[in-house]
Amino acid sequence: MSPSQRVRVVAVTTVALVVVAALLVSPAAALERVHALLASPWFPLLLVALYALRPLFAWPITVLSALCGYRYGLVIGLPVALCGAVATSLLPYYVGRRVPADTDGFLGRLTAGSTAYFERTGGVRGVAAARLVPTPAEAISGAAGAGGVPIRAFALGTLLGELPWTVAAVALGSGLDRFVVSAVTVDPRLVVGIATVGVLVVAGPAYAWWRER
């Protein structure tokens, strides 16, 4: 089996495992099992474990951001949640970095598309815009890694793009009397507003690309 074939097999297997895990292990079920630890001195270790496991189960980052707000309040919870959002995105980012540039087939087209996108937008702007639009976090992180975005640009873009979602989730969590995943919902008007900002962020590069076409 050639290196490119091995990469395809690993990529397809990884995606399949993530999908299966997401279907079998929901954040609501996982947090229900450890609900007694949410008010215990062990909570910081639990939070680190949840952020580490989150990309494996494709849980929304906003759920853990709301959990930070519930446990620490807005002032402390916000920086903790922002650090967690960046840290939990590193695993799929590094998985994307492992994809060879000369990979062919479907995976090769995705890699080429990611590279072209980030070359047009720049790493920070491209990652931030993708985060502002409601897009699966793992897809953005993996695309940034495959597209050759430097780690510092990726971290800064993730921080900026996740900021409005994190503020909303932490504020929501800080107002809960009891943490339940079903209560973590974002106002649709806010979703539309944040997504619109994301589109506007890349409007300039998109227009320049259209003019060149």
Buried (B, 14 or more C-beta within 10 A) or exposed (E): EEEBEEBBEBBEEBBEEBEEBBEEBBBEEBBEEBEEBBEEEEBEEBBEEBBBBBBBBBBBBBBBBBBBBBBBBBEBBBEBBBEBBBBBBBBBBEBBBEBBEEBBEEBBEBBBEBBEBBEBBBBBBBBBBBBBBEBEBBBBBBBBBBBBBEBEBBBBBBBBBBBBBBBBBBBBBBEBEEBBBEBBEBEEEEBEEBBEBBEEBBEEBBEEBEEEE
